[in-house]
Amino acid sequence: MSSSILLVEDEPGIVQVLVDLLQAEDHTVDVAVDGDAGLSMACGGGYDLLILDVMLPGLSGTQVCHGAREQGFDGAILMLTAMGRVSDRVKGLRSGADDYLAKPF
């Protein structure tokens, strides 16, 4: 089953690897490289899944997650970030994420 995915990530190497892997599985992937663009796209794009880095230019991934949920995004949200402490995970999940995966993965 193909999904429409928004990847919000500012590290070009990670973007390339994830886009290649997800497209190889027949998913449609759009990319935003900062939090402001990510929130705008998330709320207007009809995505099934958001994959969010936490440390982004502009809005943080946590802010994008919270804002998307407030604006009615009801798809899945995965936080994918180098911030792996328990308190970081709790903050991400409380912002509305469905899951939280720490880098490296």
N, C-alpha and C positions, 0 to 999 in steps of 0.2 A: 504494500500500500504506500503510495507516494504522499508525502506531506509537504506543506509549504512552511519553510523555516526562515526565521530572521536571526542571523548571527550578529551580535553587537560585540565587537572585539577590535582593539586597536593595534594588536601585534600582527604584522603582515605574515610572518611564518605560520602562526597558528591559524590565521584566516585561511591561508592557502591549503594547509593540510585538512582542516575541517571541511572546507567547501569541496575539495576533491573527494574526500571519503563519503560525504553525504550525497553528493551528486552521483557517485558510483552506485549508490543504493537507490537511485532514481528519485531523490528528493529535490525539490526546487529550493534554492538557497539565495537569499538576499543578504547583503552585508551593510552594516552601518559601523563607522569607525569612531563615533563619539556618542555620548549618552543623549544629547539633544536630538540628533537625527534618529537614534534608536527608538526613543519614545514616540516621536512623530510617526515613524514607519510602523511601529507596533500597533498604534491606535488606528491606523488607516489602511493596513495591508491585508487583513484577513488571514493572518498566520495561524498555523496549528501549534507551533512551538517557537518560543524565544529562547535563545542561548545567550546568556549575558555574562560578560566579564564584570567584575566589580569595579576595578580601578580603570576608569575611562576618562578621557577629556570631557569637560562639561559635566553633565549629570553623571553620578555614579550608577553602576548597575543596580544597586539597591534602590536608588531613586527611580530609575527607569521601571523596575519591577513594581514598586509601589504605585507609581503614576499610571502604569498600564492597567493594573488591577482597578484602581480608582475610576479609570475611564472605561471600564467594562470588558477588558481583555479577559477571555475565559479559557484560552488555550493553556497548554502546559508551559511552564517556565523553569529552565535549568540554569542555575548559577554555576559558571565554570571559571574558577579564579585561583590565583596563587594564595589567597588569604584563607588558610586552612585551620585556624584556631577554632575551638568550639564556640567561642563568643561570636566569631564571624559567621559561622554556620547558622547559629540561632538568629542572628540579625537578618541574614538572607532569607531564611524560611519565614520569619515573622513579617518580612516585607511583602510576602505573597508568593515566593518561589515554591515550586513543587519538589525540587530536589537541589542538592548543592554538591558539586564535585570539585575537589581541590586539585590543582596542578602540582606536579606533573601527573598525568593520567595515562 
